[in-house]
Amino acid sequence: MRMDDKEIQKLIKQLNDPDKRFRYRAVWALEEAARNGQDITPAGPALGNALSDENGDVRRNVAWALTRHYANKGEWDKVEELLKHPDKNVRANATEALEKIAKDCESIEMLDVIQKGVENAFKEWKRKQPQEPSKEKIDRQIKTSKFIMRISKRKAELSKKDGELLLGDTVKKPKNKGKKMYREIRRVSRNG
């Protein structure tokens, strides 16, 4: 269901309502609109302010809504800012939203952009952390690695669907047919 400008303006007003239930519903509706590809740009500043809402559920949905909105518009630098946010719950929910986007993505180029953004945000976060290992640091590194592996797996699925062969794909040796092609693939993959 597409919302008109009046409905979006009404939701923006609800983002400042004293009742957290109204704020939550407003953010949820805006996130739903962004998920369906609708442009929610007028709500951007109000959603940005809602990232500091006192209610964790509201903040979680704001992270999802903004991540989807910025991804839809190709504003990857803003997605990266969400991944670097000081609130670990905002970072976690932005990452979850990106995982969902990556899972449904049909473009290898977009997956490359998502992967680069996640890697850059993690490097920036890690740089600001104390040198000694901590549980949070190790957990974040594991989650980031798993996410990047899922993106790589999705890219491989798309490549195989398109008939491409990615470096690193394993090629089984054919029995008698196509030995020349097999040797050529091995030579190219060894020489880069």
N, C-alpha and C positions, 0 to 999 in steps of 0.2 A: 504494500500500500504506500503510495507516494503522498507526502505531505506538502501542502502549499505553504507559502511564506507566513501566512497568519498562524498556522499551526506551529511552525518552527518558532515564531516570536513568542507564542504562548508557552512553549516548552522552555525557552530561554528565561522567561520570567519565573517559571517554576523552579529553576535552578537556584534561585535565591530564597525560596520558601523556607520558613522556619521549621516546617515539618519534614523530617528526613524521608518520609515515604513519598512525598510529592517530588522531592529532589531526585530520589532513586528512580521513580517512574519516568521522569523527564529525561534523565540520562539514558535509561534503558531504551526509550522510544527513539532518541537521537542515535544511539548505537545501532539499533535495528534499521533505521533509515540509511546509515552509512554502510551497513552490511549489505543492504539491497542496492548500493551504488548511488544513492541520492547525495547530492551536494549539500552538506550541512555547514558550509563556510560561515554563514551569519552567526552560528552558535559557537564557533571556534574560540573567541575570547572568553565567553562565559564558561565554556568547558575547561579552558586553561585555568581559570580561577577556581573551578570546582575540583581541580587536582589537589587542593589543600583542604577539601571538605573534612569536617570532623568525623564523618561516618565512613568507615572502611569500604562498605558495599558501594557507596556512591563513588568513591575514588577508584575502585576496581572497574566499575562500568565506564567511568570517564576515560581511564587508560585504554580500554577496549575501543570506545567510540573514537577517541582521537587517533589511535593507531590505524583503525580502519579508514577514517577520513583522510589522514595524511597519505596512507598507502594508495587509496583511490585516486588522489590528486597527484601522486608521484613526488610528494614532498618528503623524500627519504631523509633529509637532514633533520626534519622535525621528528620523524619516527626515531631516529638515532638519539635525539635529545630525550625522548621518553625512556629509551633504553638506558640512559645515563642518569635518570632522575634520582635525587637523593633518597626518596622513599623506596625501599626495596619492594614493597607491594605494588607500586606503580610499575617498577621495572619488570617484575614477574608477570603482571597482567598484560603489559605491552608485549612481552615475549610470547605469552600464550596466544594473544591475538595474531601475532606474526606467524606463529606455528600453524594456526588455522588457515590463515591466508596462504601460506606456503603449501599446505596440504591440498588446497583447492586450486592452486596456481597451475596454469597451463603454459607458462612462458619461462624458458630457461634463463632468459635475460633478466626477468624480474626476480627469479630465485637467486641469481648472482648478486643483484643489488641488495636483496634481503640478507644474504649471507655476509656480504661485505659490511653492511650496517651493524649486524650483530657482532661480528668480529671486532670492528672498530670500537663499538660501545664497550665491549668487554675489556679490550686493551686499555681504554681510557679509565674505566673503573678500577682495573687491576693496578694501574700506575698510581692511583691515588690511595691505594690501600697500604697499610704497614707491610714491611718486608716479611715478617714472620708469618707462617701459615696459620690460618684460622679455619674453623668449621665453615663459616659463611663463604670464605674465599674458595675453599675446596669444593663446596656444594655448587657454587656458581660456576666454577670451572667445569665441573662434571655436566651440569645442565646445559651450558653453552656448547660443550663438545657434542653432547647427544643431539642438540638442536641442529648443529652444523652437519652432523652425520645424516639426520633425517632430510635435510635440504639436499645433500649430495645424493641420497637415495632417490629422492623425487626427481632430481635432474637426470639421473640415470634412467629412471622409468620413462621420462619424457623423451629422452634421446633414443631409447630403444623403440619407442612408439613411432618416432619420426624416422627410424632406420639409421640413425647415426651411431658411431662407435666412439665412446669416450675413452681417453687414455686411462688405463687402469682397469678397464673391463677385461675379464678373462675370456680368452678365445680358446676353445677346445680344439685340439688337433683333429682334423678330419681323417676319416679312415683311408680312403684312396682318392677321393675327389677333392679338388680345390687346393692341392698342396702348394701350388704356386701362390695362390691368394693368401694362404695361411702364412707362408714365409714372408710375403710382402707386408702383411699386417704386423708380424713380429719385428721385422726390420724397422718399420716406421715407428713403432712404439718404443723400441730400444734407442733409436737415434733422436727421438723427440721431434 
